[in-house]
Amino acid sequence: MTLPAFMQAFPGLDLPFPEDVVTSNAIRSDAGLVVFFTFHKDMVLPPHSHGPQWGSVLEGRIEFTIGGETRLYGPGDSYDIPAGVEHGATIAAGSKVIDVFAEPDRYALKA
């Protein structure tokens, strides 16, 4: 699945991961941040926590550990991470996800 051209034109994020591993296209408002992530290589996301997050897998698979519970997520599956709950993941190359963060400044938009 390829994002439509108008969505590919959304700004990327200043992420702490190389662009050959993951790319992003985002929309930000005062109410939150919506991000379309594309994972080009397998990636391990270390355990961390922040404000509320919701996401849905469009393609591929993610093994998420949320609050100590590990589950495999595939296309059509969604996850809901409450504020402050530690979570981490192993994300397969080729995965595409939509993540929605309650914190509009969770990641900075690229200039």
Backbone hydrogen bonds in HBPLUS format (Angstrom, degrees):
<---DONOR---> <-ACCEPTOR-->    atom                        ^
c    i                          cat <-CA-CA->   ^        H-A-AA   ^      H-
h    n   atom  resd res      DA  || num        DHA   H-A  angle D-A-AA Bond
n    s   type  num  typ     dist DA aas  dist angle  dist       angle   num
A0007-MET N   A0004-PRO O   2.90 MM   3  5.43 131.2  2.15 112.6 125.6     1
A0008-GLN N   A0004-PRO O   3.01 MM   4  6.36 150.7  2.10 151.2 160.4     2
A0009-ALA N   A0005-ALA O   3.10 MM   4  6.32 127.1  2.39 140.7 153.6     3
A0010-PHE N   A0007-MET O   3.02 MM   3  5.29 158.9  2.07 106.0 112.8     4
A0026-ALA N   A0011-PRO O   2.79 MM  15  5.69 152.9  1.86 157.1 164.6     5
A0110-LYS N   A0012-GLY O   2.89 MM  98  5.61 170.5  1.90 141.1 140.7     6
A0014-ASP N   A0108-ALA O   2.76 MM  94  5.45 164.7  1.79 164.9 165.9     7
A0021-VAL N   A0018-PRO O   3.00 MM   3  5.44 156.6  2.05 110.4 117.9     8
A0022-VAL N   A0018-PRO O   3.14 MM   4  6.55 161.9  2.18 153.1 157.5     9
A0040-HIS N   A0021-VAL O   2.69 MM  19  4.97 147.5  1.79 133.6 143.3    10
A0023-THR N   A0038-THR O   2.91 MM  15  5.32 157.6  1.96 149.8 156.7    11
A0038-THR N   A0023-THR O   2.95 MM  15  5.32 159.7  1.99 149.3 151.8    12
A0025-ASN N   A0036-PHE O   3.05 MM  11  5.21 137.1  2.24 134.2 146.8    13
A0036-PHE N   A0025-ASN O   2.81 MM  11  5.21 166.1  1.83 157.5 162.4    14
A0027-ILE N   A0034-VAL O   2.86 MM   7  5.25 156.1  1.92 152.9 160.6    15
A0034-VAL N   A0027-ILE O   2.87 MM   7  5.25 172.6  1.87 164.0 165.8    16
A0029-SER N   A0032-GLY O   2.92 MM   3  5.45 166.5  1.94 168.6 168.6    17
A0032-GLY N   A0029-SER O   3.34 MM   3  5.45 150.3  2.44 102.0 109.4    18
A0033-LEU N   A0101-PHE O   2.94 MM  68  5.09 156.0  2.00 145.9 152.1    19
A0101-PHE N   A0033-LEU O   2.80 MM  68  5.09 164.3  1.82 154.2 158.4    20
A0035-VAL N   A0099-ASP O   2.79 MM  64  5.21 165.0  1.81 160.3 165.1    21
A0099-ASP N   A0035-VAL O   2.85 MM  64  5.21 161.3  1.89 151.2 157.6    22
A0037-PHE N   A0097-VAL O   2.87 MM  60  5.31 155.9  1.93 152.4 159.2    23
A0097-VAL N   A0037-PHE O   3.04 MM  60  5.31 153.9  2.11 140.7 148.9    24
A0039-PHE N   A0095-SER O   2.89 MM  56  5.31 174.0  1.89 166.9 167.3    25
A0094-GLY N   A0039-PHE O   2.68 MM  55  5.46 156.6  1.73 152.4 156.5    26
A0043-MET N   A0091-ILE O   2.89 MM  48  5.15 156.1  1.94 149.7 155.9    27
A0091-ILE N   A0043-MET O   2.77 MM  48  5.15 169.5  1.78 161.5 164.3    28
A0045-LEU N   A0089-ALA O   2.70 MM  44  4.98 166.8  1.71 154.2 158.6    29
A0089-ALA N   A0045-LEU O   3.02 MM  44  4.98 152.1  2.10 130.7 139.5    30
A0048-HIS N   A0087-HIS O   2.91 MM  39  5.61 145.5  2.03 140.3 147.3    31
A0087-HIS N   A0048-HIS O   2.87 MM  39  5.61 153.6  1.94 154.6 161.8    32
A0084-GLY N   A0050-HIS O   2.78 MM  34  5.22 173.9  1.79 154.8 156.7    33
A0102-ALA N   A0052-PRO O   3.06 MM  50  5.49 169.6  2.07 151.1 150.7    34
A0053-GLN N   A0081-ILE O   2.98 MM  28  5.09 157.0  2.04 147.0 152.9    35
A0081-ILE N   A0053-GLN O   2.72 MM  28  5.09 174.0  1.72 167.2 167.7    36
A0054-TRP N   A0100-VAL O   2.92 MM  46  5.19 156.4  1.97 146.3 154.1    37
A0100-VAL N   A0054-TRP O   2.67 MM  46  5.19 163.6  1.70 166.9 170.4    38
A0055-GLY N   A0079-TYR O   2.94 MM  24  5.34 157.8  1.99 150.4 153.5    39
A0079-TYR N   A0055-GLY O   2.87 MM  24  5.34 152.5  1.95 141.9 148.5    40
A0056-SER N   A0098-ILE O   2.90 MM  42  5.37 147.7  2.01 148.5 158.3    41
A0098-ILE N   A0056-SER O   2.95 MM  42  5.37 159.9  2.00 153.9 160.5    42
A0057-VAL N   A0077-ASP O   2.94 MM  20  5.71 160.4  1.98 166.6 173.0    43
A0076-GLY N   A0057-VAL O   2.88 MM  19  5.73 161.6  1.91 164.0 157.8    44
A0058-LEU N   A0096-LYS O   2.73 MM  38  5.31 158.3  1.78 150.9 156.0    45
A0059-GLU N   A0096-LYS O   3.18 MM  37  5.00 156.7  2.24 135.1 137.0    46
A0096-LYS N   A0059-GLU O   2.99 MM  37  5.00 155.2  2.06 124.3 126.4    47
A0092-ALA N   A0061-ARG O   3.12 MM  31  5.75 177.9  2.12 169.5 170.0    48
A0062-ILE N   A0073-TYR O   2.94 MM  11  5.18 155.2  2.00 144.8 152.2    49
A0073-TYR N   A0062-ILE O   2.77 MM  11  5.18 164.9  1.79 153.7 159.1    50
A0063-GLU N   A0090-THR O   2.91 MM  27  5.17 171.5  1.91 155.8 156.5    51
A0090-THR N   A0063-GLU O   2.93 MM  27  5.17 149.3  2.02 138.1 148.0    52
A0064-PHE N   A0071-ARG O   2.94 MM   7  5.55 149.3  2.04 173.1 163.3    53
A0071-ARG N   A0064-PHE O   2.87 MM   7  5.55 154.4  1.94 157.3 165.6    54
A0065-THR N   A0088-GLY O   2.87 MM  23  5.44 168.6  1.89 164.3 164.1    55
A0088-GLY N   A0065-THR O   3.02 MM  23  5.44 145.5  2.14 142.7 153.4    56
A0066-ILE N   A0069-GLU O   2.90 MM   3  5.33 156.2  1.96 149.3 143.9    57
A0069-GLU N   A0066-ILE O   3.12 MM   3  5.33 168.0  2.14 113.6 116.5    58
A0067-GLY N   A0086-GLU O   2.85 MM  19  5.45 174.6  1.85 178.1 178.5    59
A0077-ASP N   A0074-GLY O   2.91 MM   3  5.58 162.5  1.94 146.3 149.8    60
A0085-VAL N   A0082-PRO O   3.25 MM   3  5.79 166.2  2.27 135.9 136.0    61
A0095-SER N   A0092-ALA O   3.12 MM   3  5.79 146.6  2.23 141.6 142.8    62
A0106-ARG N   A0103-GLU O   3.12 MM   3  5.25 152.2  2.20 121.2 117.2    63
